[in-house]
Amino acid sequence: MGKIIAIANQKGGVGKTTTSVNLAASLGVLEKKVLLIDADPQANASSGLGIDVENVAIGTYQILEHSNTPKEAIIPCSAPNVSVIPAHIDLVAIEIELVDKENREYMLKQALESVKDDYDYILIDCAPSLGLLTLNALTAADSVVIPIQCEYFALEGLGKLLNTIKSVQKIHNANLDIEGLLLTMFDSRLRLSNQVVEEVQKHFSDMVFKTIIQRNVKLSEAPSFGESIINFDATSRGATNYLSLAQEIIKKNSN
């Protein structure tokens, strides 16, 4: 039975999509069967794995609407053992369309029942907001990875996200767990980066992944080639970091 992990933070630019794409590819390289769901209207996770988002006929939108099944939306991609349910800009409209639906927070959860057993891990790349799309992801997920940028406002907004997770646990998904806080965009030369790491580790100790994702030029170049960092440059620091994160998650879930 697949574990569903949402990658969420309502702050933009913290490395959610980079983490979704490269964690999926790393788990795939470690011979896990992975499904990546792009639940962000910007569709960067889809294009980052070489999918032509302009020509997506069936994607996350149709699944949330229940007009198509996940199986009809799944596309293979450039990363081994990884399949994708892509997004399209039309996903922007889904929040308005679902607003009057009964059980609107459970649309994704219901849809994924049919494919949950086909994968080891299902990752959901969430939009940078706490709207209905992200709520659907958190309701469907078993756990959530929260990327935190090693910068000045890192902890701003984290309290809000943790409160949202608490209320999802209370109302929609009692089993939702925090898989871990992931420190991203770390630059060892900056005192501020080191202070953020210390601060987060002090406040959240066991909840923080041991792996820290370092700033890496190759990581920012890879998406423009439609490839994960593993395909783009397997020897880069970014690839090493994400493989380490994947191993940490596998180890944590095999206990």
N, C-alpha and C positions, 0 to 999 in steps of 0.2 A: 504494500500500500504506500503510495507516494506521500511524502511530506510536503505540505504547501507552505512556502515561505514568502511573505510579502516584504518588499524592500521599500520602506516608507520614511518620509520626512517631509513636512509641508514646506520646508525651506527649499528654494531652488538652488542649483549649483553646488550641492554637497557631495555629488558622486553617486547618486542613486542609479542612474542608467549605466554608468561605467561599471558599477558593482554588479548590477543585474546581468549585463552582457558577459562580463569576464568571469563572474562566479559560475554562471551557467556553462561557459566554455571550459572552465577548469574542472568542474564536476564531470563534464562529458569526457575530458581527457583522462580522468581517473576512473573511467568506465562506468559511470552512473548514467542512467537514462534520464534526460532532463527535458522538461517542457517550460519554455519561457513565455509568459503572457505579458504582452505590452498593454498596460492599462493607463497609458499617458497619451493624450491627444497629439502631443508633439511627435510621437512615433519614432523617437530616437533609438530605442532599443531594437526596433525592426530594421531601420536603415543601417544601424551599427553592425548588423549581422548580414548585410548584403541584400536585404529585401527591398524591392522597389515599391515603396509605400503608395505611390500614385495609383498603382494598379491592383491594390488590394481589394478584392471583391467581397471576401468574407473575413471578418476579423473580430476583435473584442466587442465591437458595437453590436454585431448580429448575435453574438453569444449572450450578451447582457439582455438583449431584446427577446431572446429565445426564438429568433426566427431561423437560426441555424444551430447545429450541434458543434461542440468543440472539435470533434473529429473532422468535420467539413472545413474547419478554419485552419487546421494545423498545416504548417509549411516546413519542409526541411530547410536547414540553412547551412552556411559555410563551416560551422563548428561541428566536429564529430559528436554523435550521440545526443545532439541538441535539436529540438524542434521548436517552432515559434508559432504562437497565435498573434498575428501582427495587429497593429493599430493603424488608424487612418484619421485624418483631421476631423472626420464626421463624428468621432467619439465625443467631441465638444458638446454635441447636442444631447447626449444620453442622459445627463443629469436632469434636464428639463422634461425629457420624455418619460423618465422613470418616476418622476415626482408624485404622480397620482396612482401609481401601481401599488397593488397590495404586496406586502413582503418585498418591497423594493431593495432593501439592504441584502437580501438573500439571493439575488438573481445569479451572481457569479458562483456562489456556493452550490446552488442547485445544478447549474450547468456543468460544473467540474466533477460532479458525482460519477458521470459516465466515463471519465478518463483517469480518475485518481489512481486506479490500480495499475495503469499502464506505465507509470513512471516512478523512478526513485525519488526525484525532486521536481516539484512544480514551483517555479519562481514567478512572482508578480512584480513587475516594475510599475510602481505607483506614480500618479501625477503629483506635482508639487502643490497639493492643497489638501484640505481635510473634508472635501466634498463627498458626494454620494459614490463617486468612483472609488475613492480610497476606502470609504466605509464598506463597500462591497468586497474589496480585497481583504480588509481586516476581518470581515465576517467569514470569509471563505478560508482564511489562512489558519494554519496550526501555530505558526509563530511569525515574528517580525524581526527583520534586521534593520537597525537604524543607523545609517551613515551619518557621521558627524565630522564636519570639516575642521581641521586644526587651525582655526582662525578666530579673530576677536569675538565675533558674535555667536560662536559655536553653540553655547548652551542656551542662547536666547531661542525661545520657541520649543525647546525640548520638553519643558514642563507641560506646555499645551498639548504636545503630541502624546506624552505619557498619560495625561488626563483623558485624552480621546481613547487611548488604548484601554484605560480603566473602564470608561463607560461602555466601550464595545464588549469588554469582558462581562460587565454587569448585565447588559441588555441583550446582546446578540450572540456572543461567542464566549462562553465561560472558559473554554479550553485554550484561548489565545495566550500564547507564551511569548516572552521576549527572547528571541534567539541570541541576540547580543547587540551591543553598541559597537559600531565599526569606525575607528578613527581613519579619516581619509585626508589626502592632500597634505601629508606631513612633510615638512622640510626641516631636517635636523639642524640646519645652519641658523634657523630663526629661533630666538629665545621664546617668542610667543607660541610657536608650534609646540615646543617642549612644555611650556606652562599649561597649555590646553590639555595635553596628554596627562600631565600630573593631576590636574583638576578633575578631569573625567574619571581617571582611575581611582582618585581619592573618594569621589562621591558615589561611584557606581561599582567599584571593585570587581566582583565576580561577573557582573553583567557585560564587562568590556572584553571584546575579543583580544587575544594575545597578539594576533597579526595586526600590524598597522600598515595602511596603504600609503606608500611614499609618493611624493610628487614625481612624475616621470613623463618626459616629453613623448615617449613612444605611446603611452596610454592615451594622450590627447590626439595623437596622429592616427591611431588605428581605426577609429570610427569612419574617418573620411575615405578609407579604403574598403569599408563594409566588412571589416574583419575584427574578431576579438584580438586581444593582446597576445593570446596563445598562438593564433595563426600568424599574426603580424610579426612578432618578434619574441619567440619563446625563451630567449636568453635575457630579456630585459628585466629590470627590477620590478616593473609592473606585473609581468607574468609570474615571477617568483612570489610576489606578495599575494596574488589572487589564488595561486595553487596552494599556498600555505593556508589561506582562509578556507578554501574548499576542504583541505585535509582536516582542519580544525572542526568544521561543521560535520563532516563524515564521522569523525571520532566521537564528537559530542552525541551524535544520534545513533551510534552503534552500542552505546552503553546500556 
